[in-house]
Amino acid sequence: MHDAEKNWWAAPYAAAGLDATVPVPASKSLTNRYLILAALASSPSTIHNTLISRDTELMLSALAGFGVGIKRTEQADGSTTVDITPGQLAAGPLAIDCGLAGTVMRFVPPLAAVAGAKVAFDGDAAARVRPMAPVLDALAALGARIDYAGSTGMLPFTIDASELKQDAEVVIDASGSSQFISALLLVGQALPGGLKLRAAPGPIASPDHIAMTVQTLRDLGVEVSVDADARGWSIAPGQLVGFTVTVEPDLSNAGPFLAAALASHGTVRVPFWPARTTQVGGKWVEILAAMGAEVSHGGDGVLTVRGTGVIRGIDYADASELAPTLAALCVLADSPSKLTGIGHLRGHETDRLAALETELSKVGARITATADALEIVPGALQAADIDSYEDHRMATAGALLGLAIDGVRVENIATTAKTMPDFPQLWSRMAATVKGQG
């Protein structure tokens, strides 16, 4: 596509320090985990503060296709409550649109296996290059038949799980995505013989997300045994009881707003920050403090980040989905940074390491992407056009750069609707505040 044909968004520039309070929408990761578990429960569930975004709409549509009852109620505070009425899951044949949602393309096939269903899966063009083989190989080991319409291990494919085995013990390669393990854990209790799962030798991507899945299951009464080396999991067969939960704010999506405090030498507050969390976004507290911010979490639940005028470089491991925003902030730092243990990001919405190397270099930094790391050396800043690659986290990284560099444009900012539909409005509103006025 030629530049003239692209949809460019002029990123707001902060000429002075911000002074903003930003309410962040609910967590996509937790929302879609709760939705899968509610569909498997023996009685109705109620999910308060449900995120409504493209990824969660795709999950809701998938569950409705299986015959799950879904009722939405808009609350006075603008949040959405979803009531889920489970039942006998439809055996198909069904067709599921995964869009570009990793939690749909990885979490729903095991649900099809539990249902003993025949289901065709497809998604966006960019989804057809995202790795799927480990979870599909695991389902095949349990007796499901997988027929590929294109490349083996990729969308589109059809699952026929009408003859699932009782023995549910699998080894799975989790080096490409933690979602492969989470997908099996979420349905483990509903499999005929429960689940014994072991990670194959090698790295495990985003172990924090697996810990989130385990804790979510335990909070809802599922007994999950974790091996001493944190590479094996066991779940006995059983029946999950319906539940009522309130979804936390999405702490990963809060990252660009909190980082804006450093980028603008201002102050940004995010309300309802949990005292404890399994979200990887909880790491922003330690990351931003290490880079020079003053960070406080009050008794009112508000997390406050204040830029001090200093942005220090950082060496950080396993930043996971925080890496694009963190890398953009490192471009604005006063010293080099290195982000390691993030090779799995090459298999996300785009090859994020290659994309970050290309796009961050445009604004004057020297970026080196290795197999699993980014090395970032800040340079003289300059305006540039930042491509998003249809990746919401690349788009928000570009917005952060634009806050500190006048004249930055971001291509297709609407891609942020994947997990945060109101991002452009929230960002512009925040960028319009200055100390003493907002």
Long-range contacts (C-beta under 8 A, 24 or more apart in sequence): 3-385, 6-387, 6-411, 6-412, 7-411, 7-412, 7-413, 7-414, 8-385, 8-409, 8-410, 8-411, 9-409, 9-410, 9-411, 9-412, 9-413, 9-424, 10-402, 10-408, 10-409, 11-386, 11-398, 11-399, 11-401, 11-402, 11-403, 11-408, 11-409, 11-410, 12-399, 12-402, 12-403, 12-427, 12-428, 12-431, 12-432, 13-402, 13-403, 13-404, 13-405, 13-406, 13-407, 13-408, 13-431, 14-260, 14-263, 14-264, 14-266, 14-403, 14-404, 14-431, 14-434, 15-406, 15-434, 16-264, 16-266, 16-434, 16-435, 17-264, 17-265, 17-266, 17-267, 17-307, 17-434, 17-435, 18-260, 18-261, 18-264, 18-266, 18-267, 18-268, 18-430, 18-431, 18-433, 18-434, 18-435, 18-438, 19-266, 19-267, 19-433, 19-434, 19-435, 19-436, 19-437, 19-438, 20-257, 20-260, 20-266, 20-267, 20-268, 20-269, 20-429, 20-430, 20-433, 20-438, 21-268, 21-269, 21-270, 21-271, 21-302, 22-254, 22-257, 22-268, 22-269, 22-270, 22-426, 22-430, 23-249, 23-270, 23-271, 23-272, 24-249, 24-250, 24-251, 24-253, 24-254, 24-257, 24-270, 25-51, 25-53, 25-249, 25-250, 25-253, 25-419, 25-420, 25-421, 25-422, 26-50, 26-51, 26-79, 26-247, 26-248, 26-249, 26-250, 27-51, 27-247, 27-248, 27-249, 27-250, 27-251, 27-252, 27-279, 28-53, 28-55, 28-56, 28-103, 28-250, 28-253, 28-419, 29-103, 29-209, 29-212, 29-250, 29-252, 29-279, 30-212, 30-216, 30-247, 30-248, 30-279, 31-56, 31-59, 31-247, 32-56, 32-59, 32-101, 32-103, 32-104, 32-107, 33-103, 33-107, 33-182, 33-186, 33-212, 33-213, 33-216, 34-216, 34-245, 34-247, 35-59, 35-60, 35-63, 35-82, 35-84, 36-63, 36-107, 36-108, 36-111, 36-186, 36-187, 37-186, 37-216, 37-217, 37-220, 37-240, 37-243, 38-68, 38-84, 38-86, 38-242, 38-243, 39-63, 39-66, 39-68, 39-84, 39-86, 39-89, 39-111, 40-86, 40-111, 40-114, 40-186, 40-187, 40-189, 40-190, 40-240, 41-84, 41-86, 41-239, 41-240, 41-241, 41-242, 41-243, 42-86, 42-239, 42-240, 42-241, 42-242, 43-86, 43-241, 43-242, 44-69, 44-83, 44-84, 44-85, 44-86, 44-242, 45-83, 45-84, 45-86, 45-242, 45-243, 45-244, 45-245, 46-81, 46-82, 46-83, 46-84, 46-243, 46-244, 46-245, 47-81, 47-82, 47-83, 47-84, 47-244, 47-245, 47-246, 47-247, 48-75, 48-79, 48-81, 48-244, 48-245, 48-246, 48-247, 49-79, 49-80, 49-81, 49-246, 49-247, 49-248, 50-79, 50-80, 50-81, 50-82, 50-247, 51-247, 51-250, 51-419, 52-80, 52-421, 53-417, 53-418, 53-419, 53-420, 53-421, 54-99, 54-100, 54-101, 54-417, 54-418, 54-419, 54-421, 55-99, 55-101, 55-103, 55-104, 55-418, 55-419, 58-97, 58-98, 58-99, 58-101, 58-104, 59-101, 59-103, 59-104, 59-107, 59-108, 61-96, 61-97, 62-96, 62-97, 62-98, 62-104, 62-108, 62-111, 65-90, 65-94, 65-95, 65-96, 66-90, 66-94, 66-111, 66-115, 66-117, 84-242, 86-242, 89-114, 89-115, 89-117, 90-115, 90-117, 91-115, 91-116, 91-117, 91-118, 91-162, 92-117, 92-118, 92-119, 93-117, 93-118, 93-119, 93-120, 94-118, 94-119, 94-120, 95-119, 95-120, 95-121, 95-122, 96-120, 96-121, 96-122, 97-122, 97-123, 98-122, 98-123, 98-124, 98-127, 98-155, 99-123, 99-124, 99-127, 100-124, 100-126, 100-127, 100-130, 100-349, 100-390, 100-418, 101-127, 101-418, 102-130, 102-177, 102-179, 102-348, 102-349, 103-179, 105-130, 105-132, 105-155, 106-132, 106-135, 106-177, 106-179, 106-180, 106-182, 106-183, 107-179, 107-182, 107-183, 107-186, 109-135, 109-136, 109-139, 109-159, 109-183, 110-135, 110-139, 110-183, 110-184, 110-186, 110-187, 111-187, 112-144, 112-159, 112-161, 113-139, 113-142, 113-144, 113-159, 113-161, 113-164, 113-187, 113-191, 114-161, 114-187, 114-190, 114-191, 115-161, 116-161, 116-162, 116-164, 117-159, 117-161, 117-162, 118-158, 118-159, 118-160, 118-161, 118-162, 119-158, 119-159, 120-156, 120-157, 120-158, 121-155, 121-156, 121-157, 121-158, 121-159, 122-149, 122-155, 122-156, 123-155, 123-156, 124-390, 126-349, 126-350, 126-390, 127-155, 128-154, 128-155, 128-156, 129-154, 130-154, 130-155, 130-347, 130-348, 130-349, 131-176, 131-177, 131-347, 132-157, 133-173, 134-172, 134-173, 134-174, 134-176, 134-177, 134-180, 135-172, 135-179, 135-180, 135-183, 135-184, 137-172, 138-170, 138-172, 138-180, 138-184, 141-170, 142-168, 142-170, 142-191, 164-191, 164-192, 165-192, 166-192, 166-193, 167-193, 168-192, 168-193, 168-194, 168-195, 168-196, 169-195, 169-196, 169-197, 169-198, 170-195, 170-196, 170-197, 170-198, 171-197, 171-198, 171-199, 171-200, 172-197, 172-198, 172-199, 172-200, 173-199, 173-200, 173-202, 174-199, 174-200, 174-203, 174-204, 174-205, 174-210, 175-200, 175-202, 175-203, 175-204, 175-205, 175-343, 175-344, 176-205, 176-344, 176-347, 177-205, 177-206, 177-344, 177-347, 178-204, 178-205, 178-206, 178-207, 178-208, 178-209, 178-210, 178-344, 179-209, 181-210, 181-213, 181-233, 182-209, 182-210, 182-212, 182-213, 185-210, 185-213, 185-214, 185-217, 185-224, 185-233, 185-235, 186-213, 186-217, 188-222, 188-224, 188-233, 188-235, 189-217, 189-222, 189-235, 189-236, 189-237, 189-238, 189-239, 189-240, 190-237, 190-240, 191-237, 192-237, 193-237, 194-234, 194-235, 194-236, 194-237, 194-238, 195-233, 195-234, 195-235, 196-232, 196-233, 196-234, 197-232, 197-233, 197-234, 198-227, 198-231, 198-232, 198-233, 199-231, 199-232, 203-341, 203-343, 203-344, 204-231, 205-320, 205-343, 205-344, 206-280, 206-318, 206-320, 206-321, 206-344, 207-318, 208-278, 208-279, 208-280, 208-283, 208-318, 208-320, 209-280, 209-320, 211-278, 212-278, 212-279, 212-280, 215-278, 216-278, 248-272, 248-274, 248-277, 248-279, 249-273, 249-274, 250-279, 250-281, 250-419, 250-420, 251-277, 251-279, 251-280, 251-281, 251-282, 251-284, 252-279, 252-280, 252-281, 252-321, 252-322, 253-281, 253-396, 253-419, 253-420, 253-423, 254-281, 254-284, 254-303, 255-281, 255-284, 255-322, 255-325, 255-326, 255-396, 256-325, 256-396, 256-397, 256-399, 256-400, 256-427, 257-426, 257-427, 257-430, 258-284, 258-288, 258-303, 258-305, 259-284, 259-288, 259-325, 259-326, 259-328, 259-329, 259-400, 260-400, 260-403, 260-430, 260-431, 261-288, 261-293, 261-305, 261-306, 261-307, 262-288, 262-291, 262-292, 262-293, 262-305, 262-307, 262-311, 262-329, 262-332, 263-307, 263-311, 263-329, 263-332, 263-400, 263-403, 263-404, 264-307, 264-403, 264-404, 265-307, 265-308, 265-309, 266-306, 266-307, 266-434, 266-435, 267-304, 267-305, 267-306, 267-307, 267-435, 268-304, 268-305, 268-430, 269-302, 269-303, 269-304, 269-305, 270-302, 270-303, 271-300, 271-301, 271-302, 272-301, 272-302, 273-297, 273-301, 273-302, 273-303, 274-301, 275-301, 280-320, 280-321, 280-322, 281-322, 283-319, 283-322, 284-322, 287-314, 287-316, 287-319, 287-322, 287-326, 290-314, 290-316, 291-329, 291-333, 310-334, 313-337, 313-376, 313-378, 315-339, 315-340, 316-340, 317-341, 318-342, 320-345, 321-345, 321-348, 321-393, 323-352, 323-356, 323-374, 324-352, 324-356, 324-391, 324-393, 324-394, 324-396, 324-397, 325-393, 325-396, 325-397, 325-400, 327-356, 327-360, 327-367, 327-374, 327-376, 327-397, 328-360, 328-397, 328-398, 328-400, 328-401, 329-400, 330-365, 330-376, 330-378, 331-360, 331-363, 331-364, 331-365, 331-376, 331-378, 331-381, 331-401, 332-378, 332-381, 332-401, 332-404, 333-376, 333-378, 334-378, 335-378, 336-375, 336-376, 336-377, 336-378, 337-374, 337-375, 337-376, 338-373, 338-374, 338-375, 338-376, 339-373, 339-374, 339-376, 340-372, 340-373, 341-372, 341-373, 342-372, 342-373, 342-374, 343-371, 343-372, 343-373, 344-372, 348-391, 348-393, 349-389, 349-390, 349-391, 349-392, 349-393, 349-394, 349-418, 350-389, 350-390, 350-391, 350-394, 352-391, 352-393, 352-394, 355-387, 355-389, 355-391, 355-394, 356-394, 356-397, 358-387, 359-384, 359-386, 359-387, 359-394, 359-397, 359-398, 360-397, 360-401, 362-386, 363-401, 363-405, 363-408, 381-405, 383-407, 383-408, 384-408, 385-409, 385-410, 385-411, 386-410, 386-411, 387-411, 388-412, 388-413, 388-415, 390-415, 391-415, 392-416, 392-417, 392-418, 392-419, 392-420, 392-423, 395-423, 396-423, 399-423, 399-427, 403-431
